[in-house]
Amino acid sequence: MTSPLNRTRSRRATSSIAVRVTHTVLGGLMALGWLLLPVARPGDGRPPEWQGKGQAVEEVSAASGQRGGTSADDLVLPVAAVLVAGSLAAYASVRRTRRARTRTTPGRAVPGTVPLAELDRLAGQSLVGTDDCVRTSAEELDSVAALFGPEAVEPYAEAVEFARAELAVAFRLWQRSDDIAPDDEEARRLTLEEIRARCAEAGRRLDAEAPGFDLLRALERDTPAALASAEARFRELAGRTPATRTTLAGLHERYAPSVYLPVAGHVEQAKDRLVFATTHLNRARQALDRTEAARAVACLRAAEGAIGQADVLLAGVDRLAGELVVAEDRLPAALARADACLARARTVPAGAVGGALSGRVAHTASVVADVRRSAAGGPYDPLDALRRVLRATAALVGTPALARDEQDGPFLRDEALVPARGAVTSADDFVTTHRAVVGVGARALLAEARRRLAGSPPTVADVQRADVLSREARQLAERDVRTYGNPYAGPEADGVGGAVLGGILCGGPVPEGAPAADGGPRPDGDPVGDGSPAREERPVANGGPAPGAASSGGASGDGASRTAAADSLGVASFGGPRTRYRRAAAVPAAVRTGSATPPPGP
């Protein structure tokens, strides 16, 4: 597929200028021919008649056979000029009509043409929906690989990697679409259409592998074994929770607040997911005893999703503790490298360089001194300290006047990878556990950060840029969650709110253009494929509450109503939500209890 990014505005401008120049030259040639025709007309060898001749001379000339008046030859050029002018006018009219049919300005679009703003919104929804399906498919793949081994899931792993690669290209196009000139609507339209095409291709590949994956997993045939495995994972995570809480308390005592705030709520969120998993594991066991295989499988899928997210939340705290230890160990070496660079810079004669080197020397010296004071004065942030020292040192090393050490580049890159990878993983975990309400902006920044770290090896500039982008992505994702609030009304003791927020339960149609029930778009709004209409819309990350949802502050009823509502929601699985379980009880609409302002769009 050819990227539309090469279709620049200058080509069309050049083509239009060439047409206009051609029209001007043709008009000038016709005018010149009109003027020269009397001179170029063949004569009879006589000299031209003088001006002011009288009536007698005219009569003599007419009597001798000289032509008088207008002949047919004199009408050739005017007729030809009229035909050419008419042809040019018709061509210009056709061009204007064609331009009017394809334009996207408000009020002039032809019926059937998707407005550019709507196409932009649909492309953002496609990116969000496809990203959710890829994440869910990867989680399911890990669960099956743990049971059957990596060789058994190799074809499905290739499908997930293909979908992830297509999604990465789509996110890259989304980032580049911001650089397109605002008046170049055609290039932006083509870019957005290719984004949707990439997402659809990713969905089709997952769709093709989903039936085989279901046959491999065979939950319907081996539900007891899968249920026993899920219960074993649940018990392991429940046993890890107290230790993780102790680790979090240690971070609170030893480091600055900026260190532990990103994971401050992880233990409570993990407990919320485990409560949800407990409820659905019990339901799966009860359904299995009643030989209700379909319901048992649906409950088991929901429990597995909650268990997987609880693992992500608990592992995030332990991983952060390990990263802080590594940062503390590497900070002295980074400070020593900064001192060596400062010493080399101070040996450069003052008159040999301008003010750039002296300014960077002063800045690096100030950062090094401040970091040393923070480390010696009490609780501090080792990751931020390491990040600041490496950034200042890299700016100093990049000064052209400073003699470079061949070891500076590899050292700075390897040290900068510690905070950068931690920031990318932290943002990715947050999006994973809050995917139902995180918009396309945070996901696009996260995808760009991953792309910059994927180089072999990445440059120092790419590593530092990935660090910045991932932290910005985390901030945007947190803003989306704060703006949306609790996507499910009522007390959260049953864990349904966290399950909906984390995308474990998802009702209604998937965002248009995203892989739906079987990995491909389903325009009829039926995510199950059983012909049943959707009872409840999924909270879309960048589209606000579902149609028909109650306003903020409404009540959801008792626990039984909320349980029935949970039972009506779809369960995410490989390639997208394919299984739905519901009760006969009426299902209330989801109620937003957060801000009344919808989450920001793409």
Buried (B, 14 or more C-beta within 10 A) or exposed (E): EEEBBEBEEEEEEEEEEEEEEEEEEEBEEBEEEEEEEEEEEEEEEEEEEEEEEEEEEEEEBEEEEEEEEEEEEEEEEEEEBEEEEEEBEEEEEEEEEEEEEEEBEEEEBEEEBBEBEEBBBBBBBBBBBBBBBBBBBBBBBEBBBEBEEEEBBEEBBEBBEBBBEBBBBBBBBBBEBEEBEEEBBBBBBBBBBBBBBBBBBBBBBBBBBBEEBBEBBEBEEEBEEBBEBBBEBBEEBBEBBEEBBEBBEEBBEBBBEEBBEBBBEBBEBBBBBBBBBBBBBEBBBEBBEEEBBEBBBBBBBBBBBBBBBBBBBBBBBBBBBEBBEBBBEBBEEBBEBBBBBBEBBEEBEEEEBEEEBBEBBEEBBEBBEBBBEBBEEEBBBBBBBBBBBBBBBBBBBBBEBBEEEEEBBEBBBBBBBBBBBBBBBBBBBBBBBBBBBBBBBBBBBBBBBBBBBEEEEBEBEBBBBBBBBBBBBBEBBBBBBEBBBBBBBBEBEBBBBBBBBBBBBBBBBBBBBBBBBBBBBBEEEBBBBEEEEBBBBBBBBBBBBBEEBBEBEBEBBEEEBBBBBBBBBBBBBBBBBBBBBBBEEEBBBBBBBBEEEBBBBB
